[in-house]
Amino acid sequence: MIKIISKSLVIITVICLIACKKQANSIVDLNKTKALVDYVNPLMGTDSEFSLSNGNTYPAIATPWGMNFWTPQTAKMGDGWAYKYDDYTIRGIKQTHQPSPWINDYAAFSLMATTGDLKYKEQERASYFSHKAEVVKPHHYSVYLADYDITAEVSPTERAAHFKFTFPETDSAYIILDAFFKGSMVKILPKERKIIGYCRNNSGGVPDNFHNYFVAEFDKDFELNHTWGDDWKLIENSTENKGGHVGAIVGFKTKKGEQVHVKVASSFISHEQAAINLKAEIGDDSFKNTREKARNAWEKELQRIVVEDDNIDNVRTFYSCLYRVLLFPRKFFEYDDNANVIHYSPYNGEILSGYMFTDNGFWDTFRAVFPFFNMMYPELNTQIMEGLANTYKESGWLPEWASPGHRDCMIGSNSATIIADAFLKGNMNKKDADILFEAVLKNASVGDGRPENSVGRAGLSYYNQLGYVPYNVGIHENAARTLEYAFADFTIAKMAKKLGNQNLAKDFYKKSNNYKNLFDPSTNLMRGKNEDGSFQTPFNPLKWGDAFTEGNSLHYTWSVFHDTQGLIDLMGGKDNFVAKLDEVFEMPPDFDASYYGFTIHEIREMQIANMGNYAHGNQPIQHMIYLYNHANASYKAQKKVRDVLTKLYSATPDGYCGDEDNGQTSAWYVYSALGFYPVTPSVNQYVIGSPLFKKATLHLENGNTFRILASNNSKKNVFIESVLLNGKLWNNSFVNFEDIQNGGHLQFDMNATPNKEWASKLKNTPFSMSKDN
């Protein structure tokens, strides 16, 4: 009997091993047989509008961090929601630099093809289209323009693009170049088969001499050429026009299936530089060559992280989010004819040498995007830091929201965090470190002369004198500012310490405790405080805005990134802290929108998510779940992280739960799906959550490989039973930056029930200033 049982066990074991091997092979084959770029859906988040954001994205047809993006335009010129998934008509394919609908676009112009009676006005030329006849990839966009029997396609390079229009048989085929409003010029050069010109449209943040110069080169002779001037006035047989809003029209006779190609490039420097960009990036390439180069550019970057799993939907969502992380900040520099790096300065209007990047709101991206660059793209982030140094040299200040120059949007002094994190992780040149440290100190000490209210620190004199920005002195969102300044001070202290300035480090460590000045022990919440030291009254923790930024006290109380243990102590211990975290999730999604006078979209997105008052669709609370680890309740973080990953994200047009915001909401997903998150930028730790995939491989820039394995992972098995780091038991609820960079493997064993003993001691908790400094 024993022998029979043993034999049966052997047979069962062999069968299981074969089944596991087959499953493993199928997982590996998933990524071997299909390019990773094919999992990306650029339409993720495009089903959005002013009142409700499912991402507020548009399909960016671009190369990673490209200077120019291209996107189909369904909305009218100047509308920040340029492409809405539910629209039925397309007006053109436009060059765009828009980082957010709230910031809007600049330097935009478009191409559109038509047939039949000439229709060039924006609304009249629009054609019906269907998503069924639309191909949307990061490297290639194709759409059937039903009203004209034309297929329009575009593939990008960093500073140029290649269009292909497939026409029917007609004597009246047209390609229309709309140079947009707020100042433009077009010039048709029939003998050279070219249109050159410029556009000047912008939404702010530009010097007086701002231009986007473009050149469009055709492969077919023009049968006719017209331009239009202001008020859509058509000037037949003309070759040049200049005004507030002008455009160009060229016509052809085409055979059925005939393709007309247009190679387009632009420059913020000159027409000559635009021609250099076109020659360097497309030259004699065919459309297929351009498309394949763009495809390869994406595949190269996406292959840095290879996830393997049998849940294809999760794989699609991961790579769709990773695509978004790799779009911003955009390269705002060009290469001259000697391959030197040069840029037009959006701060002083001069042509200067060196790197420049733009289109980024640091209030969003300091949280996870830039930590991701420090982990996976150190060389890129070193260039971005040089660009920030150039911004300081050219404008006298660090940017907080740049598009392309300083913009008055959001709050904080988060450039300090981005700079300190890069410096502390070795991703900064020495000359830039000296300049940038001077810059962050200026932000923390000089309140006058700021070019925008978002630049530097609003309320600085109050903050430095009182230790907080008062509620009753006319400075909006004062409590949020105080909390963000305190964290910035912590990062400055760490940078000062590494630079060897111990006295300065001591001063800023002390200032980083200013978060305590807003803690109200009667509610265990952060609360606005008046100049005389009294708390604001009345106080409603559900009130959005007012003392806080796009959130309420329940959201901002957790913005003590650097000292969660200090916050735990203020709340009276771990039990109270965990209970307050639980309360946010367990209470109804109640809110007070009286500060705004209407229900802003961020509130609505919290309300419909069915996660209580947890508002993942906006940035201030996105790190909050991971704070359970600081109170030795990691199992609660594991469950809630997995809930957010699987319920609030999908690779669909409504696939985000709020604004995507320059890659930040996507970066939360990318990090969290891997199994950890950078709660405290400038610290060398990532806090552990619940890995989504059975295997993920990070191909690091230094040549090392770090693998994350999760055995027994499934929809039900979301809890961590145990962890091995490089084969040794790991009981800490964090993993170190150096461990990842050195290469190795992190092995999770997952279970359907929580292991409350894992990471259960104080020494197992992530960094907190009160505990570790």
C-alpha positions in Angstrom: 0.0 0.0 0.0 2.8 2.4 0.9 4.5 1.6 -2.4 1.3 2.3 -4.4 0.8 5.6 -2.6 4.4 6.5 -3.3 4.1 5.6 -6.9 1.0 7.6 -7.2 2.7 10.6 -5.6 5.6 10.3 -8.1 3.1 10.2 -11.0 1.2 13.2 -9.6 4.5 15.1 -9.1 5.6 14.4 -12.6 2.3 15.5 -14.0 2.5 18.7 -12.0 6.0 19.4 -13.1 5.1 18.9 -16.8 2.0 21.2 -16.3 4.2 23.9 -14.6 6.8 23.6 -17.4 4.1 24.0 -20.0 2.7 27.0 -18.2 6.1 28.5 -17.8 6.8 28.0 -21.5 3.5 29.6 -22.5 4.4 32.6 -20.4 7.8 33.0 -21.9 6.4 32.5 -25.4 3.9 35.3 -24.8 6.8 37.8 -25.0 8.9 36.0 -27.5 6.3 35.8 -30.2 5.0 39.4 -29.9 6.9 42.7 -29.7 6.2 44.5 -26.4 5.2 47.7 -28.3 2.2 45.7 -29.7 0.8 45.5 -26.1 0.6 49.3 -25.8 -2.8 51.0 -26.3 -2.2 54.8 -26.8 -6.0 55.2 -26.5 -5.9 54.4 -22.8 -7.4 57.3 -21.0 -8.8 59.2 -24.0 -12.4 58.7 -23.0 -12.3 61.9 -20.9 -13.8 65.4 -20.7 -13.7 68.5 -18.5 -16.1 67.0 -15.9 -14.7 63.5 -15.6 -11.2 62.3 -16.4 -10.5 58.7 -17.3 -6.9 59.8 -17.9 -7.2 63.1 -19.8 -4.8 61.7 -22.4 -4.5 61.8 -26.1 -2.9 59.2 -28.4 0.7 60.5 -28.6 2.3 59.3 -31.8 5.9 59.9 -30.9 9.2 58.5 -30.0 10.2 58.3 -26.3 10.7 61.8 -24.9 10.4 63.2 -28.5 10.5 67.0 -29.1 7.4 66.7 -31.1 4.3 64.5 -30.8 1.5 64.0 -33.3 -2.1 63.3 -32.6 -5.4 63.0 -34.5 -7.4 66.2 -33.8 -11.2 65.7 -33.2 -11.8 68.9 -31.4 -11.6 72.5 -32.5 -8.3 74.4 -32.6 -7.2 75.4 -29.1 -9.4 72.9 -27.3 -7.3 71.2 -24.6 -9.2 68.0 -25.2 -7.9 67.6 -28.7 -8.9 64.0 -29.1 -11.9 62.6 -27.4 -12.6 58.9 -27.9 -16.4 59.4 -28.4 -16.0 62.0 -31.1 -16.9 61.0 -34.7 -15.0 63.3 -36.9 -11.3 64.2 -37.4 -10.2 67.7 -38.5 -6.5 66.8 -39.1 -3.4 65.2 -37.6 -1.6 67.9 -35.6 1.9 68.3 -34.2 1.3 68.8 -30.5 3.4 69.6 -27.4 0.5 69.4 -24.9 1.4 68.0 -21.5 -2.1 68.3 -20.1 -5.4 69.7 -21.2 -5.3 72.1 -18.2 -2.0 73.5 -19.5 -3.0 73.2 -23.1 -0.9 73.2 -26.2 1.8 75.3 -28.0 3.5 75.3 -31.3 0.8 73.2 -33.0 0.0 72.9 -36.7 -1.8 70.2 -38.6 -2.1 68.3 -41.9 -5.4 67.1 -43.4 -6.2 65.5 -46.7 -9.5 65.9 -48.6 -11.0 65.2 -52.0 -13.9 66.7 -54.1 -15.1 70.2 -53.5 -12.4 72.2 -51.7 -13.2 72.3 -47.9 -10.4 73.8 -45.9 -12.1 75.5 -43.0 -11.6 73.5 -39.8 -15.1 72.3 -39.2 -16.1 71.9 -42.8 -13.1 69.8 -43.7 -13.7 67.3 -40.9 -14.3 63.7 -41.9 -16.2 61.0 -40.2 -14.1 58.1 -39.0 -14.5 54.9 -37.0 -12.2 53.2 -34.4 -12.8 50.1 -36.5 -10.8 51.7 -39.3 -8.2 53.3 -37.0 -4.7 51.9 -36.1 -3.2 53.5 -33.0 0.3 52.5 -32.0 3.0 54.6 -30.4 5.0 54.5 -33.6 2.2 54.6 -36.2 -1.2 56.1 -36.6 -3.6 55.3 -39.5 -7.2 56.4 -40.0 -9.7 56.0 -42.8 -11.2 59.4 -43.7 -14.6 58.2 -44.7 -15.9 61.4 -46.3 -12.9 61.5 -48.7 -12.0 57.8 -49.3 -8.5 58.6 -48.0 -6.3 56.6 -45.6 -4.1 59.0 -43.6 -1.0 57.7 -41.8 1.9 59.1 -39.8 5.0 57.8 -38.1 7.3 59.9 -36.0 10.9 60.7 -35.2 12.1 62.9 -32.4 11.8 66.1 -34.4 10.1 65.1 -37.6 7.4 62.8 -39.0 6.6 60.9 -42.2 3.0 61.1 -43.5 1.4 58.8 -46.1 -1.9 59.7 -47.7 -3.5 57.0 -49.9 -6.0 58.6 -52.3 -8.8 57.4 -54.6 -8.9 58.3 -58.3 -9.7 62.0 -58.4 -8.8 65.2 -60.1 -9.3 67.1 -56.9 -7.1 65.7 -54.1 -5.9 68.2 -51.6 -3.5 68.3 -48.6 -4.1 71.2 -46.2 -1.5 72.6 -43.8 -3.2 74.6 -41.1 -0.7 76.8 -39.3 -3.2 77.7 -36.5 -4.0 80.9 -34.7 -2.1 83.4 -32.6 0.4 84.2 -35.4 1.5 82.1 -38.3 3.1 82.2 -41.8 3.1 79.8 -44.7 5.1 79.8 -48.0 4.6 77.3 -50.8 7.6 76.5 -52.9 6.1 74.6 -55.9 9.4 73.9 -57.7 10.9 72.4 -54.5 7.6 70.6 -53.6 7.7 72.2 -50.2 5.7 74.2 -47.7 7.7 76.2 -45.1 6.3 78.4 -42.4 6.0 78.9 -38.7 3.3 78.9 -36.0 3.4 80.9 -32.8 0.4 79.6 -30.9 1.0 79.1 -27.2 -0.8 79.1 -23.8 1.9 81.1 -22.0 5.4 80.5 -20.9 7.2 81.8 -24.0 9.4 84.8 -24.9 8.4 87.4 -27.4 10.4 85.8 -30.2 8.9 82.4 -29.9 8.4 80.5 -33.2 8.0 76.9 -34.3 9.5 76.8 -37.8 8.4 73.9 -40.0 9.2 72.4 -43.4 7.0 70.0 -45.3 8.5 68.1 -48.2 6.2 66.3 -50.7 7.1 63.6 -53.2 4.6 64.8 -55.9 4.3 67.9 -58.0 1.5 70.4 -57.1 -1.3 70.9 -59.6 -2.5 73.9 -57.7 -1.6 76.0 -54.7 -3.7 78.3 -52.5 -3.3 80.0 -49.1 -5.8 81.4 -46.7 -5.5 84.4 -44.5 -7.2 85.7 -41.4 -11.0 85.0 -41.1 -10.4 82.0 -43.5 -10.1 84.2 -46.5 -9.0 82.1 -49.4 -6.4 83.6 -51.7 -6.4 81.4 -54.8 -3.1 80.6 -56.7 -1.1 82.3 -54.0 2.1 81.0 -52.5 2.6 83.0 -49.3 0.5 84.3 -46.4 1.1 85.7 -43.0 -1.2 86.8 -40.2 -3.1 85.7 -37.1 -4.2 82.4 -38.6 -3.1 81.3 -42.1 -2.7 78.0 -43.9 -1.7 76.4 -47.2 -3.5 74.1 -49.7 -1.8 72.1 -52.4 -3.7 70.0 -54.9 -3.1 66.9 -57.0 -4.6 64.5 -59.5 -4.4 61.0 -58.2 -5.0 57.5 -59.3 -6.8 54.9 -57.2 -4.5 53.8 -54.4 -1.9 56.4 -55.2 0.2 57.4 -52.2 1.5 60.9 -51.5 4.2 61.2 -48.9 5.0 64.2 -46.9 8.1 64.5 -44.7 7.7 67.1 -42.0 10.1 68.5 -39.5 10.1 71.5 -37.2 12.5 73.6 -35.1 12.2 76.2 -32.4 15.5 77.7 -33.8 15.0 78.4 -37.5 13.9 77.1 -40.9 17.4 76.1 -41.6 17.5 74.0 -38.4 14.2 72.4 -39.3 15.7 71.3 -42.6 18.7 69.9 -40.7 16.3 68.0 -38.4 14.5 66.6 -41.5 17.6 65.5 -43.2 19.2 64.0 -40.1 16.1 62.1 -38.9 14.3 61.0 -42.1 16.5 62.0 -45.1 15.8 59.5 -47.9 14.0 57.0 -45.7 10.8 55.4 -46.9 7.7 55.5 -44.9 8.3 51.9 -43.9 11.8 52.8 -42.7 10.6 55.6 -40.6 7.8 53.5 -39.1 10.2 50.7 -38.3 12.8 53.0 -36.7 10.1 54.5 -34.5 8.9 51.0 -33.6 12.4 49.9 -32.7 12.9 53.0 -30.6 9.9 52.0 -28.5 10.8 48.3 -28.4 14.3 49.2 -27.1 12.9 51.1 -24.2 10.0 48.8 -23.4 12.4 45.8 -23.3 14.2 47.3 -20.3 11.4 45.7 -18.3 10.0 42.4 -19.4 7.0 41.1 -17.5 5.8 37.5 -17.9 2.3 36.4 -17.0 -0.6 34.5 -18.3 -3.0 37.5 -17.8 -2.8 39.3 -21.1 -4.9 42.2 -19.9 -2.5 43.0 -17.1 0.4 42.8 -19.6 -1.4 45.3 -21.9 -2.1 47.6 -19.0 1.5 47.5 -17.8 3.1 48.4 -21.2 0.4 51.0 -21.9 1.4 52.7 -18.6 5.1 52.3 -19.3 4.6 54.0 -22.6 3.1 57.0 -20.8 6.0 57.1 -18.3 8.4 57.4 -21.2 6.8 60.4 -23.0 7.6 63.4 -20.6 9.5 65.5 -20.0 10.1 66.1 -23.7 13.4 66.9 -25.3 13.5 70.6 -26.0 16.9 70.5 -27.7 18.2 70.0 -31.2 21.4 69.0 -33.0 23.1 71.5 -35.3 24.8 70.5 -38.5 27.9 69.5 -36.5 25.9 67.3 -34.1 26.3 69.8 -31.2 23.4 69.9 -28.7 21.7 73.3 -28.8 18.4 74.7 -27.7 16.1 77.7 -28.0 15.6 78.9 -24.5 11.9 79.3 -23.6 13.2 81.5 -20.8 15.3 84.2 -22.4 14.7 83.6 -26.2 18.4 82.9 -27.0 19.9 80.0 -28.9 22.3 78.3 -26.4 24.3 75.1 -26.2 23.4 72.2 -23.9 20.3 70.2 -23.0 16.8 71.5 -22.2 13.7 69.5 -21.3 10.2 70.7 -20.7 6.5 69.9 -20.3 6.4 68.7 -16.8 4.7 69.4 -13.6 7.0 68.4 -10.7 4.0 68.5 -8.2 3.0 65.3 -10.0 6.2 63.7 -11.2 8.5 64.0 -8.2 6.6 61.2 -6.6 7.4 58.3 -8.9 8.4 59.3 -12.5 11.7 60.8 -11.6 12.5 58.0 -9.1 11.8 55.7 -12.0 14.3 57.5 -14.2 16.9 57.2 -11.4 16.3 53.5 -11.3 16.1 52.7 -15.0 17.4 55.7 -16.9 20.3 57.3 -15.0 21.9 58.7 -18.2 18.7 60.4 -19.3 18.1 61.9 -15.8 21.7 63.2 -15.8 20.8 65.1 -19.0 17.5 66.3 -17.5 19.5 67.7 -14.5 21.8 69.5 -16.9 18.7 71.0 -18.5 17.4 72.1 -15.1 20.8 73.8 -14.4 20.4 75.6 -17.8 16.9 76.7 -16.8 18.3 78.2 -13.6 21.1 80.0 -15.5 18.7 81.3 -18.2 15.8 82.4 -15.9 17.3 82.7 -12.5 14.8 80.1 -11.1 14.1 76.5 -11.1 10.9 75.4 -12.9 8.0 73.8 -11.0 5.7 73.6 -14.0 7.3 74.2 -17.4 5.5 74.3 -20.7 7.7 75.3 -22.4 8.8 78.0 -19.9 7.6 78.9 -16.4 3.8 78.4 -16.0 1.7 79.4 -13.0 0.3 76.0 -12.1 0.2 73.9 -8.8 2.2 74.5 -5.7 5.3 73.3 -3.8 9.0 73.3 -4.1 9.3 69.9 -5.6 12.2 70.7 -7.9 14.4 70.3 -4.8 13.2 66.7 -4.4 13.9 65.8 -8.0 17.4 67.3 -7.8 18.3 65.8 -4.5 17.1 62.3 -5.5 19.2 62.4 -8.7 22.3 63.7 -6.9 22.0 61.2 -4.1 21.7 58.3 -6.6 24.7 59.5 -8.6 22.9 60.9 -11.6 24.3 64.4 -11.8 27.5 66.0 -13.1 29.6 67.9 -10.5 29.3 71.2 -12.3 25.5 70.8 -12.4 25.4 69.8 -8.7 26.9 73.1 -7.6 24.6 75.1 -9.7 21.5 73.2 -8.7 22.3 73.3 -5.0 22.6 77.0 -5.3 19.2 77.0 -7.0 17.4 75.0 -4.4 18.8 77.1 -1.6 17.5 80.2 -3.5 14.1 78.7 -3.6 14.3 78.2 0.2 15.6 81.6 1.1 14.5 84.2 -1.6 10.8 85.1 -1.9 11.1 88.2 -4.2 11.4 88.3 -8.0 9.6 85.0 -8.6 8.5 84.9 -12.3 5.3 83.0 -11.4 3.5 82.3 -8.2 4.2 78.6 -8.7 8.0 79.2 -8.9 10.0 79.3 -5.7 8.0 79.3 -2.5 4.8 81.3 -2.1 4.6 82.4 1.6 8.3 81.8 2.1 8.8 84.6 4.7 5.9 83.2 6.8 7.2 79.7 6.5 10.8 80.6 7.5 9.6 82.7 10.4 6.7 80.7 11.8 7.4 77.2 10.5 4.3 77.1 8.4 2.3 79.2 5.9 -0.6 80.7 7.7 -4.2 80.0 6.7 -5.5 83.6 7.1 -2.9 85.7 5.2 -4.3 85.3 1.7 -2.1 82.5 0.5 -4.3 79.7 -0.9 -3.5 76.0 -0.2 -1.3 77.0 2.7 -1.3 73.7 4.6 -0.4 71.8 1.5 2.4 74.2 0.8 3.8 73.8 4.3 3.8 70.0 4.1 5.5 70.0 0.7 8.1 72.6 1.8 8.9 70.5 4.8 9.6 67.5 2.6 11.7 69.6 0.2 13.7 70.8 3.2 14.4 67.2 4.1 15.7 66.5 0.7 17.9 69.6 0.8 19.3 68.5 4.1 20.3 65.1 2.6 21.9 66.8 -0.4 23.8 69.3 1.9 25.0 66.4 4.0 26.4 64.5 1.1 28.1 67.8 -0.2 29.8 68.0 3.2 27.9 71.1 4.6 26.9 69.6 7.9 25.6 72.9 9.5 23.3 73.5 6.6 22.1 70.0 6.7 21.3 70.4 10.4 19.3 73.5 9.7 17.2 71.9 7.0 16.7 68.7 8.9 15.2 70.9 11.7 13.0 72.7 9.2 11.8 69.4 7.8 10.0 68.9 11.1 7.7 71.8 10.3 5.0 69.4 9.3 4.3 68.9 13.0 3.1 72.5 13.3 0.0 71.7 11.4 -0.9 68.5 13.2 -4.1 68.8 15.2 -4.2 66.2 18.0 -7.9 66.6 18.6 -8.6 65.1 15.1 -5.4 63.3 14.4 -5.3 65.3 11.1 -3.4 68.1 9.4 -5.2 71.4 9.6 -4.7 75.0 8.5 -3.2 77.3 11.1 -3.7 81.0 11.5 -0.8 83.5 11.9 -1.5 83.8 15.6 -1.0 80.0 16.1 -4.7 79.1 16.3 -6.1 76.4 14.0 -8.6 77.5 11.3 -12.2 77.3 12.3 -14.6 75.9 11.3 -12.7 72.8 10.2 -14.2 70.2 7.9 -11.8 67.3 7.0 -13.9 66.6 3.9 -13.5 70.1 2.5 -11.5 70.0 -0.7 -9.2 72.9 -1.6 -9.0 75.8 0.8 -6.0 74.9 2.9 -5.1 72.0 0.6 -4.5 71.4 -3.1 -7.0 69.3 -5.0 -7.7 67.2 -1.9 -8.8 67.5 1.7 -7.2 66.9 5.1 -7.9 63.2 4.9 -5.7 63.1 1.8 -2.9 65.5 2.8 -2.4 64.3 6.4 -0.2 61.6 4.9 2.1 64.0 3.1 4.9 63.4 5.5 6.9 61.3 3.1 10.1 61.6 5.1 8.9 60.9 8.6 6.0 58.5 8.8 7.2 57.3 12.2 7.0 60.8 13.4 3.4 61.0 12.2 2.7 57.7 13.9 4.0 59.1 17.1 1.9 62.2 16.8 -1.2 60.0 16.3 -0.5 58.1 19.5 1.0 55.0 18.1 0.6 52.3 15.4 -3.0 51.2 16.3 -4.3 54.8 15.9 -2.3 55.3 12.8 -3.7 52.1 11.1 -7.2 53.0 12.3 -7.0 56.4 10.6 -5.7 54.8 7.4 -8.6 52.3 7.5 -11.1 55.1 8.1 -10.2 56.7 4.8 -11.1 53.6 2.9 -14.1 52.5 5.0 -16.0 55.8 5.2 -18.4 56.9 2.4 -17.1 59.0 -0.4 -18.5 62.2 1.2 -17.0 65.6 0.3 -17.4 69.3 0.6 -16.8 71.1 -2.7 -17.8 74.6 -1.5 -14.3 76.0 -2.0 -14.6 75.5 -5.8 -18.3 76.2 -6.1 -18.9 73.0 -8.1 -17.9 69.4 -8.0 -14.4 69.3 -9.7 -13.5 66.2 -11.7 -11.1 65.0 -9.1 -13.9 64.8 -6.5 -16.2 63.0 -8.9 -13.5 60.4 -9.7 -13.0 59.7 -6.0 -16.8 59.4 -5.5 -17.3 56.8 -8.2 -14.3 54.6 -7.5 -16.0 52.9 -4.5 -13.0 53.1 -2.3 -14.3 55.5 0.4 -12.4 58.7 0.5 -9.3 57.3 -1.1 -8.7 59.4 -4.2 -6.2 57.6 -6.3 -7.1 59.6 -9.3 -5.1 62.5 -7.9 -1.5 62.6 -6.8 -1.5 63.7 -3.1 -2.7 60.3 -1.7 -1.1 57.9 -4.2 1.6 56.8 -1.7 -0.8 56.4 1.2 -1.5 52.7 0.9 2.2 51.9 1.3 2.3 53.6 4.7 0.7 50.6 6.4 4.2 49.1 6.1 5.5 51.7 8.6 3.0 50.4 11.2 3.9 46.7 10.6 0.5 46.1 8.9 2.0 45.3 5.5 -0.7 42.8 4.7 -3.2 45.7 4.5 -1.0 47.4 2.0 -0.7 44.3 -0.1 -4.5 43.8 -0.4 -5.2 47.5 -1.2 -2.4 47.8 -3.7 -3.7 44.8 -5.6 -7.2 46.2 -5.5 -6.1 49.5 -7.1 -4.0 47.7 -9.7 -6.8 45.5 -10.8 -9.9 47.7 -10.4 -8.8 51.2 -11.3 -6.5 50.6 -14.3 -7.0 48.9 -17.7 -5.7 49.3 -21.2 -8.9 50.8 -22.4 -10.1 54.4 -23.3 -11.5 54.7 -19.7 -8.6 52.9 -18.2 -7.4 55.5 -15.7 -9.2 56.7 -12.6 -8.2 60.3 -13.0 -5.6 62.5 -14.7 -2.6 60.6 -16.0 -0.5 63.7 -15.5 2.9 63.4 -17.3 3.4 59.7 -16.4 2.8 59.9 -12.7 -0.4 57.9 -12.4 1.2 55.4 -14.8 4.4 55.3 -12.9 2.4 54.3 -9.8 1.1 51.3 -11.7 4.5 50.4 -13.2 6.2 50.4 -9.8 3.3 48.8 -7.9 2.9 46.0 -10.5 6.6 45.2 -10.0 6.0 44.9 -6.3 7.3 48.1 -4.7 7.0 51.9 -4.7 9.3 55.0 -3.9 7.4 56.5 -1.0 10.3 58.7 0.0 12.2 60.1 -3.0 15.8 60.9 -2.0 15.9 57.8 0.2 17.5 54.6 -1.1 14.4 52.5 -0.5 11.3 51.2 -2.2 8.4 50.1 -0.1 7.0 46.7 -0.8 3.4 46.1 -1.9 2.0 43.1 -3.8 3.7 42.1 -7.1 1.2 41.7 -10.0 3.2 39.4 -12.3 4.7 36.0 -11.9 8.0 37.3 -13.2 9.5 40.6 -14.1 13.0 41.2 -15.4 14.7 44.6 -15.1 17.5 45.2 -17.6 19.5 48.0 -15.9 21.5 50.6 -17.6 24.7 49.4 -15.8 24.4 46.0 -17.5 23.0 44.2 -14.4 19.8 42.3 -14.3 17.3 42.3 -11.4 14.5 39.7 -11.5 11.3 39.7 -9.5 9.6 36.4 -9.1 6.2 35.7 -7.4 5.4 32.0 -7.0 1.8 31.1 -6.4 0.7 34.5 -7.6 -2.9 34.8 -8.7 -6.0 37.0 -8.3 -6.7 35.4 -4.9 -3.1 35.1 -3.7 -2.3 38.7 -3.1 -0.6 38.4 0.3 3.1 37.9 0.9 3.9 34.7 2.8 7.7 35.2 2.6 10.4 36.9 0.6 13.9 35.9 -0.4 16.4 38.5 -1.6 19.2 36.8 -3.5 18.3 33.5 -1.9 18.3 34.8 1.7 15.2 35.4 3.9 14.1 39.1 3.7 11.8 40.3 6.4 11.9 44.0 5.6 9.0 45.6 4.0 11.3 47.5 1.7 14.0 46.8 -0.8 17.1 49.0 -1.3 18.1 50.9 -4.4 21.6 49.4 -4.3 20.2 45.9 -4.2 18.4 46.5 -7.4 21.3 48.3 -9.1 23.7 45.5 -8.2 21.4 42.9 -9.9 20.0 39.8 -8.4 16.5 38.4 -7.7 13.7 39.1 -5.3 11.5 36.1 -4.7 8.0 36.4 -3.3 5.9 33.5 -2.2 2.3 34.5 -2.4 -0.7 33.2 -0.5 -4.5 33.8 -0.2 -4.2 34.5 3.6 -2.1 37.3 5.1 1.1 36.5 7.0 0.9 39.1 9.8 4.3 38.0 11.2 6.2 39.0 8.0 8.0 42.4 8.5 6.4 42.7 11.9 9.1 44.4 13.9 10.1 48.1 14.0 13.5 47.3 12.4 11.6 45.8 9.4 9.8 49.1 8.6 10.9 51.5 5.8 12.8 54.7 6.4 11.5 57.4 8.7 13.5 60.4 9.8 12.5 60.0 13.4 13.6 56.3 13.4 16.6 56.2 11.1 18.4 59.6 11.0 
